[in-house]
Amino acid sequence: MVKNASRLAIAVAAASLFSAGVQAAGFKINEQSAAGAGRAFAGSAAVAQDASVVFFNPAGMSRLEKSQASFGFTYLQLEGKFSGVRTDGAGQNSDLAASVAQPYGEAGTYNDGGDFMPEKVIPFGYYVRKLDDKAAIGFGIFAPFGTSTDYKQGSLAGGFADETQLSTIDFQPTFSYKLSDTVTMGVGIDIVYAQGLLSKELDLVPLSAAYSAYAGGQAINPEDYRGYENKFEVSGDDMGYGWNFGFMWDVAPSTTLGFAYRSEVDFELQGKSEFKTNTGVVAYSSAYNRVVPVDGATGTVAKQDSRVPLTGPRSATFSAAHQLNDKVLLLAGATWTDWSSFKYFDVIATGEGIIDDISGLGNNYIGHIVEKWHDTWAYSVGAEYALDQDWTLRAGYAFDATPVKDEHRTARVPDNDRQWLTVGATYNVNDAWSVDAGLAYLIMDKSEINEYNYDLTDTQKGYDNLKGEFEVDALGISFQANYRM
């Protein structure tokens, strides 16, 4: 085994599954209601207008006048751009001959990654059954976490992030009870299925290293090693469990306060790690200044069982709703998210193989990335205007701080503070049916990146580097139908 195949070690070590969410910071998703989207989700834990209250605050279920069903989707039109430079770490190794040409970034070889944020549709559905005037039960199906990014093949960022897919489905049964004329409570259980895939391109023999090996007498053509030589991919799934509860309190006839808490959800995504080309795999060994098979013989790299630990963070939401007059409802809210629970992202081998040995990290680690996110607050304000008995108009503004520290921003998480401007409307078709629509526009700061790889002590590993700037634009369109029984 060639344990000094340093370029391969660095390439695998940067594996990371999640990139920035769009509606919420980190990898949370907020697209669970069209009516909520129209007011930037302001006051969502303090109002009970339709069955989507199952998600925002189950205490509101017992406040609905009738049993209800709500279902809909959000369409996200996304665009992500990157501009910057990539540096080959091998070009800076002290053991390379000074006379060797060292085009660190291999100018002209890599592309900018194109639009790396594909469009997506996020569905949701809820049902609330009134048991009597005080009690109600409900059920929701929605996506609490998820994202997808896909850089164009051969991108500057490909050595740190290529394709990322995460999908989750939360099945949430809930119960609500009216404790008094002014106070209601609710509790729920989260049963969450998660499935993820990540890939990254591997520059196993950087061009500068190939020229060094050639100058050292190895019979190779350095130009054969321009760009990436392989791709690494890991996928897995798991079922996680959590809980949630909430309260609503009418502190005055026209004012309601709401509180909703969601617990963390732990996952162990079990799956396979693999090289897409798994035979004849070679890498540059700095110890020998040569290009060698990774297993010392044939270069065979079999799939390896692996796991990816991940925690969906806990959160607490505080909301207020004030009925100013017969026409105007004012709303505000703040949400705290425990992102500090997300310190590292690791890919760990659970079965026999050589990928973890090749990585050079030790302790069965295939990949290790330092995140060290910090807790955040998100704030929102909004208003609704009852135009007449059929139409309700709404608007909102939200500010959501990123949990990502500048020094640990990665190509998989090009996240930054974001603001949302939103508008929406509800139309009552008849006594049974109503429809909601919401439109949200993202204002997001540009994100600078200066990414390296790290070993298990969080010390910089090698010199591979991605430096540049990300720019993200997004427009969300939400639709929802509500049926009162």
N, C-alpha and C positions, 0 to 999 in steps of 0.2 A: 504494500500500500504506500502511495506517495503522500505522506502527511504534510509535506511542504509545498503542495500544489496551491500556493498562496492566492493566486488569482481566483481560483475556484472557491476557496474558503470565503473570500470577501464577497464573491457574487452571491453565494447561498446565504450568507449571514444576514443580509439585509431584508429577508422575507418579512412582509407585513400585510395583513389581510384587509384592513379597512381604510377607506379614504373619507374625505369630508362628507357629511350629510349635507343636504341642500337646504331644507327648511329649517332644521335645527343644527346647532354646532356639533362637532364630533361625528358620531355615526348614528345619532338619534334621528327618528322620523316623526314629524308633527302632522303629516297629512292624513288626519283621521276624520275630518269633517269639512264640508264645503261652507257651512254657515260660520264655523269657527275661523276658517281661512279668510273670509271676508272682513273680519274684524281683527286680524292678526292674532287670533286666539286670546285676545284680551278678555278677562273675566270668565274664562271657560269653566273654571271650577266653582263659579257662583251663579250660573244660570242653568235652567233645565228647560230647553226648548224642543228637543227631539231626542231620539234614542241614542245619539252619539254621546250622551252624558254617561253612558256605560264606561267609556274610556276616560273622559275628562274628570268625572267625579261621580262614583256610583251612588253617592248620597242623593243625587238629584232624581233618581229613578222614581222614588215615592212621591215626588212633586209633580210628575206628569199627570195630566187629567185622565188620560186614556192609555191603554196598551198601544205600543207603537213599534214600527219597524223602520229603520233608516238604512240606506245603502247607497254607495256611490264610488267615486274614484277621483284621483288627482292626476292630471297629466303634467309632467315637468319637461319643459323645453330647456335643455342645458347646453352650455358651450364652455369648454375649458381650453385655455391656450397656455403654452409654456415657451419661454425664450431664455436661453442661457448657454452654458458650456459644460462639457463633460471632460473629466481628467482621468487618464489611465494611471492608476497607482504604480504599475510596474515601471513606468517611465521615470519614477523618482527613487527607485530602489538603489541603494548605495553600491550594490554589487554589479550594476550594469556598467559596461565600459563607457567612458566619457566620450569616446569617439563615435558612438552609435547614435544615429539620428533618432530623436525621441518626439514624435508627433503625439503629445499626450492625449489630445482630444480627437485624433485621427480626423482632421478637418475634412469635411465633405462626405464622410462616411455615414454619419447619423442624421436623422431628420428631427424636427421639433416635436414629434409625437402627434401632430394633427389635433383634431377635436377629441379629447380623451374622455369626455363625459357624455355617454349616450343618453338619448331620451328615454323616459320611463313612465310607466303607468302604475299607480299605487291604489289598489282597491280597498274597500272597507265595508263592513256591514254590522248592524246591531239590531237587537230585539229586546223589548222590555214588556213584561207581563205584569199588569197590576193584579195583586192578589186581593186587596181591599183598599180602604182609604188610607191605610198606614203602611202597608208592606208591598214590595214589588221585587221581582226577580228579573235578571237580564242576562244576555249573552252577547259577546262581541267577538268579531274576527277582524284583525287588523295587523299591520306591520309596525312593530315598535322600533326596530333597527333595520338598517339596510342601505346599501349603496352599490354602485358599479362604476368602474373606470376601465378604460381600454385604450392604451397608447398604441399608436401605429407601429407596426413591426420595424425594428431598427431605429428606435427613437433614442434621443440623448438620455431620457429617463429610464430606458429599458433595463439597464443594469441594476436599477433600484426598484422599479415597478413596471410591470407590463400590463397584465389584465387582473382585475379584481372584481369579484362578484360576491355579494352577500344578500341573502334573502331570509327573512324571518316571518313566521306566522304565529300570532298570539291568539290562543283560544281562551277567552276570559268569561267564566261564569261569575255572576255577581248577585248580591242581595242588598236591599235597602229597606230602612225602617224609619218611620216618623216618630221621633222620641217625644215631641211636643208640637204645639202649634207653630213654633218658630225654629225648631232644630230637627234636622234629619241626618242620618248616618248611613254609610254604605261600606261594604267590604267585597273584595273579589280575589280570585285566584288566577294567576297567569300561568298558562301552559304553553311554552314557546318552543317551536321547532325552528332550528337554525341550520342553514346550509351555506357553505362558503367555498370559494375557489380563488387561488391566487397563482400568478405566474410571474416570472421575470426572465429576462434574457441574460445569457451567460457569456461574458467575454473571457473565456478560459485561457486564451493566449493573446494578451494585448499586443498590438503591432510592434510597439517598441521592444517588448520582450522577445518577440519572434526574430527581430533584427539582431538582438544581442546573441540569441542562440545560434543564429546563422553566422555571425561574426566569430563565434566561439568554435566553429567547425561543424555544426550540425547540418546535415544535408536536407534542408527544408527550404521551401519558398515562403519567405515572410509574408508576401502579399496574400497567401492563402488564409491568413489569420486576421485579415482586416475586418473589423466589425465583430458581431457576435457569432459564436460557433454553436450555441445550443440554447435550450430553454428549460427552466426548472418550473415544476408545477406541483402544488399541493392542494388537495380538496378534502372535505370532511363534513360531517353533520352531527347533530346532537339535539337532545331535548332538554330544556331547562325549565325551572319552576320558580315562581315568585308570588307575591301577594301585593294587594293594594287596599287602601281604605280612604275614606273622606268624610267631611262634615260640611253641612250648609247651615248657616245661622242668620235668621232675619233679625238684625240688630235694630231695625226700625221698619215701619210699614213699607218704606220705599228703598231700603238698603239691605243687601244681602252680602255676607262674607262667606267665602268658601276656602276649604283647605283639602288638598289631595296629596297622598303619598304613594309612591311606587317603590317597591323593594328592588334590590339588585337581583339579577338573574345570571347564574354561573353556567358556562358551557365548557365542554371538552369536545371540540370538533374532532372526531376520530375519522381517519381516512388514510390516504396514500400520498407519499412524496415520490416524485419520479423525474427523471430526465427524459425529455420528449424523444431525443436520439440517445438510445441507451447502450449502443455498442460502438466500439472504436473511439471511445471518448478519451481525449488527451487534454492535458493542462500543462501550463508552464510551471516548472519547479525552480524557484529562486535558489534553492540549495545546490542544484547541479547546473544551473544555467542551461537547461535543456527542456524540450517539449517531450513529455513522457505519457504513457497510458496511466490513467488514474489508479488502476489496480495493480500496476507493475507488470501486467501481461497483455491482456486483450482489450482493456478499457471498457469492460462490461459493467454497467451500473443498473442493477435491478431495482424495481419498485421497493419502497420501504414503508412499513406501517409507521404512522406518526399521529401526533395529537397536537391540537392548538388550543391552549387554555384562553378563555376570554370571559370577561365580566361585563354584562350590561349594567350601567350605573343606576343607583337609586336616585330618586328625585323627590322634591317637595314643591308644590305649587300653592301660592297664596293669591286669591282673587277677590275682587269687589265689583258689585253691580249696583248702580243707583238709578232708579227711575225718576228722572228729573221732572217729567210731566207726562201727559198722556201720549206724547209723540216720541220723546227722546229718552233713550237708555244709555247711560254712560258706563264704561267698563274699564277695568285696569287689572293687571296681574304681574306677578313675578315668580320665576321658577329657579330654584337652586338645583344643580346637578352635581353629583359626587364623582366628577371625572378623575379625581386624584386616585381612585381605585385602579385606574388604567396606567400602570407604571411601565410595563414591558409588553412586548408582543413576541412570543416564542413559538418556534416549531420544534417539537421534541420527538425523537425517534422512540417507538415502542416495540419495534421488532428488529430482527437481524437484517443487516445490510451494510453498505459502505458509504452511504450519503452522509451520515452523521460523522463518520471518520474523515471523509474528505473535507468537510466544512472546517475542521481544525479548531472548533470551539470547545470540544470536550464535553463530558457529562451527558452524552447522547443528544446534544443540541444540534439541530440542523440549521436553524436560523434564530437570531436574537436581534431585536431592535429596541432601542431605548425610546420610550414615549414620555414618561413622567409628566403627564397632563396635570392640570390643576383644576380645582372646583370653579364653577362659573355660575353667574346669574344672568337670566334673560328677563327683559322687561317689555311690557306691551300696554298700549292704551287703544281704546276704540270706542265707537258709538254706533247706535242703531236709531233709525228714524222711521217711524210708522207712517208711511205716505198715505195709506188708506187701509181699509179692511183686507185688501188683497196683497198689497205690496209693502215690504219692509226693506229699506236700504241700509247699508252699513259700510264702515270704513275703519281702517286701523293702521297702527304703526308699531313695529317691534324692533328691539335691539337685542342681539344675541352675541355675547362675548365668546370668543374661541377658547377652548381648553388647551390649545397647542402653544407651547413655549417656542419662541423664535429659534432658539438654538437646537430644538429637536423637531422642527418641521420637516416632513418627509414628502417624497414624491407620491406616496400613497395617501397622505393626509395633508394636502395643500390648503389647509383650513386657515381662516382668519375671521375677525369680527365681521358680522353682517347685519344689515338693516333691511326690513321689509316694509313696503308700502302696499296696502291691500284695499280692495273694494269688493262689495258683494251685494246680493239681493236675495230675498225670498218671495216667491209668488204662491199664494194659496189658491190652488186650482178649484177645490171645493172643500166641504167639511172633512173629507177623509184624506185628500192628497195635497201635498205641497212640494215645491221643488226649490232647491238652493243652488246658487252659483257664486263662485269666488274667483278673484283674479289677484295674484300676488307678484310683485316685481322685486327682484333682489338687487340690493346695493352692497357689494362686497369689496373690501379693501384688497388691493393686490398683495400677494404673499411672496415674500422673498425666501429663498431656500439656499442652504449651504450644508448639504448632507454628506456625512461620512458613515462608515460602518464602525461597529463597536464589538469588543469581546465581552465575556460574561462579567467582567469587572467594570463595565461601562467606560473602558479606555479605548480611544480611537484605534481601530485595527486597519493598518494599511493606509494608502493615500488616495484610493478611489474617491472621487468627489463629483457631486452634481451641484452646480451653482447657477442660480437664475431667478426667474420671477414667474409666478402663476397669475393668471387672470381668469376669473369665473363669472359668467353671466347666467341668470336663470329667470324663467317666467313660469309660474304655476297657474293652471286653470283647473278648478274643482267643480264637480257637479254632484248633487245628492238629491235623492227622492225620499220622501217621508210619507208613511201610511199610518193613519190613526184609526184604531179599530173600535 
